[in-house]
Amino acid sequence: MSGPNDPAMPKAPAPQRFSLAGVLRQPLLGPLAALIIALVVFSLITDTFLKPQNLSLILQQSVVIGILAVGQTMIILTAGIDLSIGAIMVLGTIVMAKTAGASGAFVGLLTALLVCAILGAVNGGLVTWLKLPPFIVTLGTYTIIYSATQLLAGSATYPVADGPLTWLGTTFKIGSFTTTYGVLVMLGAYAVAWYALTQTAGGRHVYAVGGSPEAARLSGIKSGRVLMSVYILTGLIAALAAWAALGRIPNADPNAYQNANLETITAVVIGGTSLFGGRGSVLGTLVGTLIVGVLRNGLTQAGVDNLYQNIATGILVILAVTLDQLARRRNQ
Amino acid sequence: MTAPVLQARGLVKRYGNVTAINGADFDLLPAEVLAVIGDNGAGKSTLIKALAGALIPDSGQILMDGEPVTFHNTRDARAHGIETVYQDLAVIPALDIATNVFLGRELRRKGFFGTVLRRLDMPAMRAASSAHLADLKIGIKSVNQAVETLSGGQRQGVAVVRSAAFGKRVIIMDEPTAALGVKESGMVVDLIRQIRARGIPVVLISHDMPHVFEVADRIHVHRLGQRAAVVRPSERSMSDVVALMTGAAEPTDEERSGGS
């Protein structure tokens, strides 16, 4: 009886207006501001930083960690953590290079995808079905995968021939700006992950499961399925990162990327995603990856020692976690 | 006696050596507010969880409109039109209101974006959530805001709106006012009345006797894992009901058998 024009019925609220509080709640703003400040500072204090080839280099150096960090973001959003992500990727490069040597590049790629997906499923299975803490599960699988990689590689490295396996390292020009297909693939991975996480039901369920597992279960969400999907997808993303790694350096080395797991966590945290799960953005992680890339490159250009760069990155991580904690406390 | 919408017969649930409910019966009539009360440990939560599909009883039967039904999880109960509002676990604080209302039952866009790209129809979900909020007269400015920005009563309002939007047959509320202040509790009591006015029966689990007497049509008293009595608030005083709850008084034969 009450139609849409019935004055007794409150109208649907008007679209939200601009508000400072709303802007401050945007988690992307802090990391973005940090990135811009870093860009400005390094442009001012060095002559070499703002050159197109240097900016292109930063992007290319960020590709491997950047792709991996997409998977790490999803896992951290479910209130998990993946310490094995780098080891899975390195194993992926060895499998890719060895299989490609025997049966061709495409078989190599597919085998690596399969192996990485299975390892992701193992992590996911232990977390989901045995309900073990992700930190311990992936610490265990990290150790196992790292050692298995050494055994498989026999302490040798495996150079790969130019071709499909190095395709992501191929350069092309946009105006005077040279970049690689790997950079495009990284940006594509972020775009797809952003879409899936924010615009589809499955993505919202990732946030729900990470934010409040009990409420998610009571809402009828199949938490186990969500977790399994996230871990398997992360395995696939590790394989993609392995492909990109061979594009950058066409040599599969079992001792490469030793700190990749920690570097992805750094990127995720600096990007404003909460380690407690359910809060954050994959675009923040992209910004976080770029902040680390810019900081390292810029400090190198400014002649600062590598160890000081590590100290700077460490401080940034602690700062990011502090901000996250403060935001959580204010909201509770 | 009108035919009950939701019934349980002889439900039993054991946790190891502890028997939480021991042959519990339950009857919910159309368009009534049935309060379920009982001392801590009387097994009322277990009974309600079994009716909501949140746990599977060891034995006994649940019936809807006289037909036996089996709930393996909350999804099964929801598919039968039973919605539950939990104390404070029901909403995801970091997600916005519209997403919370439709969590697990999201709407997708029509056409290519929806079927192939599986894109959510956020505008439709926001509009529907706003309409439901307005319908129950819950004053919230924007359904885009995160639930954590709301007060306790507003959060509970979101949970009630969700259950009212989808609960076609039965709405169960587990201690909906336990965490709320006086004014906000009054708001929830109003919501319960509005839902009843639409002809949907409400099961209200509550410790708050004044609220129970204010809104309930009948009171199911749970004691020692069983239904001890069903009484009418018009026929019994609060102290009578407390006495029944603790075993200090005996119910009449009619009350013991589940009332009229």
Interface residues (C-beta under 8 A of the other chain):
Chain A: M9 P10 K11 A12 P13 P15 Q16 R25 Y195 Q199 T200 A201 G202 R204 H205 Y207 A208 G211 S212 E214 A215 A216 R217 L218 S219 G220 I221 G278 R279 N331 Q332
Chain B: A54 N73 T74 R75 R78 T84 Y86 L89 A90 V91 I92 P93 A94 L95 T99 L103 G104 R105 E106 R108 L117 R118 R119 L120 A127 S130 A131 A134 D135 K137 G139 I140 K141 S142 V143 N144 Q145 A146 E148 T149
